[in-house]
Amino acid sequence: MSDIILKADRVLVGEDLNLKEHMAVIVRDGKIEEIVPQAECPAVEGAEVIDLKNTTLMPGMIECHNHLSIDATIPEHLELLAWSTECELTLIALDGFRKDLMSGVTTARCMGDRFYIDVTLKKLIEQGKVAGPKLLAAGIGMKGSHGAGYIGSPHCGPEEIRKTARENLKKGVDLLKLFITPGVPDPESEFVPSFLSLEEIAMAVSEAARKNLPVAAHCIGGQGLKDCIDGGVQVIEHMYMCTPQDAEWLANSKCIVDFTSGIFLDPTREETLSANNAYRVRKNRPRVRERLKLLMSTGVPYVLGTDAYHGYLYREVGYAVELGSDIVTALKGVTSNAAKVCGLGDRIGSLKKGYAADIIAVDGNPLTDVECLANVPFVMQDGNVVKRK
C-alpha cells in the first residue's frame, strides 16, 4: 500500500476535534503517520497526493446503534423480521452496509440481529470479502419471554440468559444486548413495563465480565433502568421516557446513554412504520422531545445511533444539538466518545498519529454547521479510499 497525503482546508485533530487549517494528513500502511501544516509537509517518494479543497477532514463516523437485518427505509421493516429468511435479511444487511459506508460511517456497533448475521458479516469484512463499516457484533439479543419487539430472542430466568450469553460469547461477539422495556411507550400512560428481572440482567453482566465485555440494554426508563444500573449494565440505549428520577439515577451511575432520537424526532420515519406504530410515535413525539431534552441538560455522557436508519447518522448529530448539546460534544458522539464506548478509543475515532486512517471529508465546517455532515465526498477506511467524488 503506497503512502497517501490528504490535503484539506480544515482538519479536526485529536479526540477533542481541534480545528487546524491548511493541514496535510500523511497515511502509511493504513494508519495516520503524521498531521502537519501543508507548508511543512515533507516530500514522500511515491505518495499519492489528494487535494480536498473546501472540505474539512474528520474521523470516520461511528454508528453506535445499528441493526443489520433492519432497514428503516423499508415499509413495515420491523414486522419483516417475523417472517424473513436468513438470506433475505442478509441482502438487507448488505444494502445497509453500502449506505452506511458511503455516508461516512466507517465503524458500526450492531445491537442484535437474527441468525448471527452481524457476527458472520463482521468476519467477512475483516477478511476483505465484503465492503462495509467495521463491526462490533452483539449476536442474539435477549428479551423476556413476555417481552416486546421482534429482534430479541425470548428468555425466562437467569439460566436461560446464561445459556444464550455463552452461545453469543462462543460465536465471538463484542458485547451482549438485553431488551428490558418496550421501544415505543404507551402514549396514554407514564408507566414503563420491564420484562427482565434484576437477576436476569445481572446474569448477563456476569457472563460478559468473564470475557471482559460490556452489556448494553434497550431501555426507555422506569424500574427497568434502575435494574440495569444495579445489575451493572454499561450502556443504556434510547431513554425516551426519562423522568427526573431516571435522570438522577443515571447521574449517580457510571452508565453512558446512546441517544437514538430520530425515531421520534424525524417525522419522515413514520412513513415506513406500521399504522399502529406510526400513530404511537406521532402521539409520543412532544413528550419524548421534552424527556430527551431533560436528559441532555444533565450533562450525561452520551453517544449517538440511528437504530437502523442506514446512511442517516448525520441527522442524529443535529438532533443532539437541537436537544441542547454543544456541537463539539455532539460530534464526539459519533467519533472519539463513540470509539471509547466501542472499546476502541485508542485505535479509531480521532485523527491522531498511529490511529487507523478512517477519515472522511465533509463539505463545509461541521463545527459551525452540522448539516454539512450530509455531504461526504470522500471516505477512507484503514487507508483505502472507498469513496471519492
C-alpha positions as CSV (number, residue, x, y, z in Angstrom):
1,M,0.0,0.0,0.0
2,S,1.6,3.3,-1.1
3,D,1.6,6.4,1.1
4,I,-1.3,8.9,0.6
5,I,-1.2,12.5,1.6
6,L,-4.5,14.2,2.2
7,K,-4.7,18.0,2.0
8,A,-7.7,20.0,3.1
9,D,-8.7,23.5,4.2
10,R,-9.6,22.2,7.7
11,V,-8.7,19.2,9.8
12,L,-10.4,18.2,13.1
13,V,-7.4,16.9,15.1
14,G,-7.4,14.7,18.2
15,E,-10.2,13.4,20.3
16,D,-11.4,17.0,21.1
17,L,-11.7,17.8,17.4
18,N,-9.4,20.8,17.5
19,L,-9.7,22.8,14.2
20,K,-6.5,23.2,12.3
21,E,-6.4,25.0,9.0
22,H,-4.5,24.1,5.8
23,M,-3.1,20.8,7.1
24,A,-1.9,17.6,5.5
25,V,-2.5,14.1,6.8
26,I,0.1,11.5,5.8
27,V,-1.3,8.0,5.7
28,R,1.0,5.0,5.7
29,D,0.1,1.3,5.9
30,G,-3.5,2.0,6.8
31,K,-2.6,4.3,9.7
32,I,-2.1,8.0,10.3
33,E,1.6,8.7,10.1
34,E,1.6,12.4,10.7
35,I,-0.5,15.5,10.6
36,V,1.4,18.7,9.6
37,P,0.8,22.1,8.1
38,Q,0.7,21.9,4.3
39,A,3.6,24.3,4.1
40,E,5.8,21.9,6.1
41,C,4.6,18.6,4.5
42,P,7.6,16.6,3.5
43,A,8.1,15.2,0.1
44,V,7.2,11.5,0.3
45,E,8.5,9.4,-2.6
46,G,5.8,7.6,-4.5
47,A,3.0,9.1,-2.4
48,E,-0.4,9.9,-3.9
49,V,-1.5,13.4,-3.1
50,I,-5.2,14.0,-2.8
51,D,-6.2,17.7,-2.5
52,L,-9.6,18.0,-0.9
53,K,-10.1,21.7,-1.3
54,N,-13.0,23.5,0.5
55,T,-13.6,20.5,2.8
56,T,-13.0,19.5,6.4
57,L,-11.3,16.2,7.3
58,M,-12.6,14.5,10.3
59,P,-12.6,10.9,11.7
60,G,-14.9,8.4,10.0
61,M,-18.2,8.4,11.9
62,I,-19.1,5.6,14.3
63,E,-22.7,4.4,14.3
64,C,-23.4,3.3,17.9
65,H,-26.9,1.7,17.4
66,N,-27.2,-0.3,14.2
67,H,-29.2,-3.4,13.2
68,L,-28.0,-5.1,10.0
69,S,-31.2,-7.1,9.5
70,I,-33.4,-4.0,9.6
71,D,-33.6,-1.1,7.1
72,A,-35.8,1.6,8.5
73,T,-36.4,2.9,5.0
74,I,-38.4,-0.2,4.1
75,P,-42.1,-0.2,4.8
76,E,-43.1,-2.1,8.0
77,H,-39.4,-3.0,8.4
78,L,-39.9,-4.3,12.0
79,E,-42.6,-6.7,11.0
80,L,-40.4,-8.1,8.3
81,L,-38.2,-9.7,11.0
82,A,-41.1,-12.0,11.9
83,W,-41.0,-13.9,8.6
84,S,-37.9,-13.0,6.6
85,T,-35.3,-15.7,5.9
86,E,-31.6,-15.5,6.7
87,C,-30.9,-14.9,3.0
88,E,-33.4,-12.1,2.7
89,L,-32.1,-10.4,5.9
90,T,-28.5,-10.7,4.7
91,L,-29.4,-8.9,1.4
92,I,-31.0,-6.1,3.5
93,A,-27.8,-6.0,5.6
94,L,-25.5,-5.7,2.5
95,D,-27.5,-2.8,1.2
96,G,-27.5,-1.1,4.5
97,F,-23.7,-1.6,4.6
98,R,-23.3,0.3,1.4
99,K,-25.5,3.2,2.5
100,D,-23.6,3.5,5.8
101,L,-20.1,3.4,4.4
102,M,-20.9,5.9,1.6
103,S,-22.4,8.3,4.1
104,G,-19.1,8.3,6.1
105,V,-19.7,5.6,8.7
106,T,-16.5,3.6,8.9
107,T,-17.4,1.6,12.1
108,A,-20.8,0.4,13.4
109,R,-21.9,-1.1,16.7
110,C,-24.6,-3.7,15.9
111,M,-27.2,-4.1,18.6
112,G,-28.7,-7.5,18.0
113,D,-29.5,-9.4,14.8
114,R,-31.2,-12.6,13.9
115,F,-29.2,-15.7,12.6
116,Y,-25.9,-14.2,13.9
117,I,-25.8,-12.1,10.7
118,D,-23.7,-9.5,12.4
119,V,-21.1,-12.0,13.6
120,T,-20.9,-13.6,10.1
121,L,-20.6,-10.3,8.3
122,K,-18.1,-8.9,10.7
123,K,-15.7,-11.8,9.9
124,L,-16.3,-11.4,6.2
125,I,-15.4,-7.7,6.4
126,E,-12.2,-8.5,8.4
127,Q,-11.3,-11.0,5.6
128,G,-11.8,-8.3,3.0
129,K,-14.6,-10.3,1.3
130,V,-17.3,-7.7,1.9
131,A,-17.1,-3.9,1.9
132,G,-18.7,-2.1,4.8
133,P,-18.1,-0.4,8.1
134,K,-16.0,-2.3,10.6
135,L,-18.4,-4.1,13.0
136,L,-18.9,-4.7,16.7
137,A,-21.4,-7.5,17.0
138,A,-23.9,-8.4,19.7
139,G,-25.2,-11.5,18.2
140,I,-28.6,-12.7,19.5
141,G,-30.3,-10.1,21.8
142,M,-32.1,-11.3,24.9
143,K,-35.5,-10.3,26.0
144,G,-38.1,-11.6,28.5
145,S,-40.4,-14.4,27.3
146,H,-43.2,-11.9,27.6
147,G,-41.2,-9.0,26.1
148,A,-41.9,-6.7,23.2
149,G,-40.4,-6.4,19.8
150,Y,-39.1,-8.7,17.0
151,I,-35.4,-8.5,17.5
152,G,-34.6,-10.2,20.8
153,S,-35.0,-13.9,21.5
154,P,-37.3,-14.7,24.4
155,H,-35.9,-15.9,27.7
156,C,-37.3,-16.9,31.1
157,G,-35.0,-16.9,34.1
158,P,-31.3,-16.4,34.7
159,E,-30.2,-19.8,33.4
160,E,-31.7,-19.2,30.0
161,I,-29.9,-15.9,29.9
162,R,-26.7,-17.6,30.8
163,K,-27.1,-20.2,28.1
164,T,-27.6,-17.6,25.3
165,A,-24.9,-15.3,26.7
166,R,-22.4,-18.2,26.5
167,E,-23.5,-19.1,23.0
168,N,-23.0,-15.5,21.9
169,L,-19.6,-15.4,23.5
170,K,-18.6,-18.6,21.8
171,K,-19.6,-17.1,18.5
172,G,-17.2,-14.2,19.0
173,V,-19.5,-11.2,19.9
174,D,-18.1,-7.9,21.1
175,L,-20.9,-7.1,23.6
176,L,-24.1,-8.5,24.9
177,K,-27.5,-6.9,24.3
178,L,-30.6,-7.0,26.5
179,F,-34.1,-5.8,25.8
180,I,-35.6,-4.5,29.0
181,T,-38.6,-2.4,28.1
182,P,-40.9,-1.7,25.1
183,G,-39.5,0.6,22.4
184,V,-42.4,2.9,21.9
185,P,-44.2,3.9,25.1
186,D,-48.0,3.8,25.6
187,P,-49.0,7.4,24.7
188,E,-51.7,7.4,27.3
189,S,-49.5,6.2,30.2
190,E,-46.4,7.2,32.2
191,F,-45.8,3.6,33.3
192,V,-42.9,1.8,31.6
193,P,-43.1,-2.0,31.8
194,S,-40.0,-4.0,32.4
195,F,-39.5,-7.5,31.0
196,L,-36.3,-8.8,32.6
197,S,-35.6,-9.1,36.3
198,L,-32.6,-7.7,38.1
199,E,-31.3,-11.3,38.5
200,E,-31.6,-11.9,34.7
201,I,-29.8,-8.7,34.0
202,A,-27.0,-9.4,36.5
203,M,-26.5,-12.9,35.0
204,A,-25.8,-11.4,31.5
205,V,-23.4,-8.9,33.0
206,S,-21.6,-11.6,35.0
207,E,-21.2,-13.8,31.9
208,A,-19.9,-10.9,29.8
209,A,-17.5,-9.9,32.5
210,R,-15.8,-13.4,32.2
211,K,-14.7,-12.2,28.7
212,N,-14.2,-8.6,29.8
213,L,-17.0,-7.5,27.5
214,P,-19.7,-4.9,28.1
215,V,-23.5,-5.2,28.2
216,A,-25.9,-2.7,26.6
217,A,-29.6,-2.6,27.3
218,H,-32.6,-1.4,25.3
219,C,-34.4,0.7,28.0
220,I,-36.6,3.7,27.8
221,G,-36.8,4.3,31.6
222,G,-38.6,3.3,34.7
223,Q,-37.8,0.4,37.0
224,G,-36.0,-1.4,34.2
225,L,-33.4,1.4,34.2
226,K,-32.9,1.1,38.0
227,D,-32.4,-2.7,37.5
228,C,-29.9,-2.1,34.7
229,I,-27.9,0.3,36.8
230,D,-28.0,-2.0,39.8
231,G,-27.1,-5.0,37.6
232,G,-24.0,-3.4,36.1
233,V,-25.1,-2.6,32.6
234,Q,-22.6,-0.2,31.0
235,V,-24.7,1.5,28.2
236,I,-28.3,2.4,28.2
237,E,-30.0,2.6,24.8
238,H,-32.8,5.1,23.9
239,M,-34.2,6.5,27.3
240,Y,-37.2,8.0,25.6
241,M,-39.2,8.2,28.8
242,C,-36.6,9.8,31.0
243,T,-38.1,11.3,34.2
244,P,-36.3,13.4,36.8
245,Q,-35.9,10.3,38.9
246,D,-34.4,8.4,35.9
247,A,-32.0,11.3,35.3
248,E,-30.9,11.3,38.9
249,W,-30.2,7.5,38.8
250,L,-28.1,8.0,35.6
251,A,-26.2,10.9,37.1
252,N,-25.2,8.8,40.0
253,S,-24.2,5.9,37.9
254,K,-21.3,5.1,35.5
255,C,-23.7,4.5,32.6
256,I,-23.4,6.0,29.2
257,V,-26.6,6.8,27.2
258,D,-26.9,6.0,23.5
259,F,-29.4,8.6,22.1
260,T,-31.4,7.4,19.1
261,S,-33.6,10.4,18.9
262,G,-34.6,10.4,15.2
263,I,-37.1,7.6,15.6
264,F,-39.3,10.1,17.3
265,L,-38.0,13.5,16.2
266,D,-37.8,12.7,12.5
267,P,-41.4,12.7,11.1
268,T,-40.3,11.2,7.8
269,R,-39.6,7.9,9.6
270,E,-43.3,7.4,10.3
271,E,-43.8,6.7,6.6
272,T,-42.2,3.2,6.8
273,L,-43.8,2.2,10.2
274,S,-47.0,0.2,10.5
275,A,-50.1,2.3,11.1
276,N,-50.2,1.5,14.8
277,N,-46.5,2.2,15.4
278,A,-46.7,5.5,13.4
279,Y,-49.6,6.6,15.5
280,R,-47.9,5.8,18.7
281,V,-44.7,7.6,17.6
282,R,-46.6,10.7,16.5
283,K,-48.6,10.9,19.7
284,N,-45.4,10.5,21.8
285,R,-43.3,13.0,19.9
286,P,-43.8,16.1,22.1
287,R,-43.3,14.1,25.3
288,V,-40.2,12.3,24.1
289,R,-38.7,15.5,22.9
290,E,-39.1,17.0,26.4
291,R,-37.8,13.9,28.1
292,L,-34.7,13.8,26.0
293,K,-34.1,17.5,26.5
294,L,-34.2,16.9,30.2
295,L,-31.7,14.1,30.0
296,M,-29.4,16.1,27.7
297,S,-29.5,19.0,30.2
298,T,-28.0,16.9,32.9
299,G,-24.7,16.5,31.0
300,V,-24.9,12.7,30.9
301,P,-22.1,11.2,28.8
302,Y,-23.6,10.0,25.5
303,V,-23.1,8.6,22.1
304,L,-25.4,8.6,19.0
305,G,-27.0,6.0,16.8
306,T,-29.8,5.7,14.3
307,D,-31.4,2.4,15.2
308,A,-31.0,1.0,11.6
309,Y,-31.7,4.2,9.6
310,H,-28.7,3.4,7.3
311,G,-27.0,6.4,5.8
312,Y,-28.5,9.0,8.1
313,L,-26.3,9.1,11.2
314,Y,-25.5,12.7,10.5
315,R,-29.1,13.6,11.4
316,E,-28.6,12.3,14.9
317,V,-25.8,14.9,15.4
318,G,-28.3,17.6,14.5
319,Y,-30.9,16.2,16.9
320,A,-28.4,16.2,19.7
321,V,-27.7,19.9,19.1
322,E,-31.4,20.5,18.9
323,L,-31.9,18.8,22.3
324,G,-29.3,21.1,23.9
325,S,-25.9,19.7,23.3
326,D,-23.0,21.8,22.1
327,I,-21.7,20.9,18.7
328,V,-18.3,19.5,19.7
329,T,-19.8,17.1,22.2
330,A,-22.4,16.0,19.6
331,L,-19.6,15.4,17.0
332,K,-17.7,13.4,19.6
333,G,-20.8,11.3,20.0
334,V,-20.1,9.8,16.5
335,T,-16.3,10.0,16.8
336,S,-14.0,9.9,19.8
337,N,-16.6,9.2,22.5
338,A,-18.2,6.6,20.3
339,A,-14.9,4.9,19.9
340,K,-14.5,4.7,23.7
341,V,-17.9,3.1,24.1
342,C,-16.8,0.6,21.5
343,G,-13.7,-0.1,23.5
344,L,-11.6,1.2,20.6
345,G,-10.7,4.7,21.8
346,D,-7.0,4.0,21.4
347,R,-7.4,3.0,17.7
348,I,-10.2,4.8,16.0
349,G,-12.4,7.9,16.4
350,S,-9.7,10.5,16.3
351,L,-7.2,11.9,13.8
352,K,-4.0,11.1,15.7
353,K,-0.7,9.6,14.9
354,G,-0.9,5.8,15.0
355,Y,-4.7,5.7,14.7
356,A,-6.5,3.8,11.9
357,A,-6.8,6.0,8.8
358,D,-10.6,6.1,9.0
359,I,-11.0,9.6,7.5
360,I,-13.9,11.4,5.8
361,A,-14.1,14.8,4.1
362,V,-17.3,16.9,4.5
363,D,-18.2,20.0,2.5
364,G,-18.1,22.9,4.9
365,N,-17.2,23.2,8.6
366,P,-19.2,20.9,10.9
367,L,-18.1,22.9,13.9
368,T,-20.3,25.7,12.7
369,D,-22.9,23.8,10.7
370,V,-23.6,20.2,11.5
371,E,-25.8,19.9,8.4
372,C,-22.7,19.7,6.3
373,L,-22.2,16.2,7.6
374,A,-24.9,15.2,5.0
375,N,-22.4,16.0,2.2
376,V,-19.5,13.5,2.3
377,P,-17.5,13.5,-0.9
378,F,-14.6,11.4,0.4
379,V,-14.3,8.3,2.6
380,M,-11.1,6.4,3.6
381,Q,-11.2,3.3,5.7
382,D,-8.0,1.8,7.0
383,G,-6.0,3.8,4.4
384,N,-8.1,2.6,1.5
385,V,-10.1,5.2,-0.5
386,V,-13.6,3.8,-0.7
387,K,-15.4,6.9,-2.0
388,R,-14.1,9.9,-3.9
389,K,-16.1,12.3,-5.9
